[in-house]
């Protein structure tokens, strides 16, 4: 598994199973058997806790499994070049993903629209038309253009036009839609913030090297 705290991969024991604390017991109700599964990352020494529900008639069948600590998903932290207002929206979308993919997708759509308006300078009445404007500008690499175009297909905007006109509205999501939106945001953050910052650092380093090379050599004084 991958630790949701430090993102290091590890196996809790030689069989790849969780190490369970012995004082945790099964609790049966009308929904099934409930159980808490726990493990601790050997790298960061922090706990991960799951709540598991199994079928009464067939104990081997897991009906539901929820990560209850830490909240959110095991996604890499955003680079420091990403502005805080975008980081805040992205983090919130990650935190609610496990509990409500619908809420996560709504937050991501709103963040995506904000990003396109700020960086691509689009100005349309809804997200779908703003995506059209970005694609028409041909300012994105082909892989990123395909990615944001797929936002509409993955989210089935044709069947749910409110996803385009009211980006922050909590609506039903298609399978994988919320995760896809987070992936697209990460790629766009890299394109709009990280790559330009890295190129600027390289350019400054080159300019300094050229400036140093153009300086006349220091005259040596006789002893």
Residue, then its C-alpha position, 0 to 999 in steps of 0.5 A: x500500500x502507499x502511505x497517505x501521509x508520506x506517500x511511501x509504499x510499504x507492506x505491513x507484513x510479509x503477506x502485504x496485509x494490514x497489521x491489526x491492533x488486537x483490541x479491535x473487534x467485529x460489531x454486527x448490526x443490520x447492515x453487516x459486520x463492522x471492523x476497524x483495520x489499522x496499520x502504521x507506516x514504517x517510514x513516517x510512523x503515522x497511522x492509517x485507519x480503515x472502517x470495513x463492512x462485511x456481508x453477514x451471510x458471506x463473511x468473505x465479501x467486503x461491502x464497503x471500505x472507507x479510509x477514516x484517517x487520514x482524511x483524503x486520498x494519497x495524492x502528492x503535495x502540489x509544488x510550491x510554485x502553485x499559488x495558495x488560492x489554487x492549492x486551497x481549492x485543490x486540497x479541499x477537493x482531495x479531502x472530500x473525495x473519499x466521502x463525496x466524489x460529487x462534492x470533490x468534482x464540484x470543487x475541481x470544476x470550480x477550480x478548473x474554471x478559475x484557472x482557465x480564466x486566470x491563466x488562459x484568459x478565457x471569458x465565456x458564459x460557462x465552463x464548456x465554452x471556456x474549454x472551447x476557447x482554450x482549445x481554439x487558442x492552441x496554447x496548450x500542448x496536445x496532451x493537455x488539450x486532449x485532457x481538458x477536452x476529455x473533462x466534458x466526456x468523462x463528466x458527460x456534460x451533454x447529459x448534465x449541462x449544469x456542470x458547465x453552467x454552475x461549476x460549483x453545484x454538487x451533482x451526480x458524477x460519472x465513474x472516475x470523474x472526480x479523480x480525472x478532474x484532479x489529474x487534469x488540475x495537476x497537469x495544468x498546474x505543472x504547465x501554468x506554474x511549475x514549468x515557467x518557474x523552472x525555465x525562469x531559473x534556468x534562464x537566469x542561471x544562463x544569463x549569469x553564466x554569460x555575464x560572468x564569461x563576458x567580464x574581463x579577466x582580473x589583472x594579476x598584481x606583481x608581488 
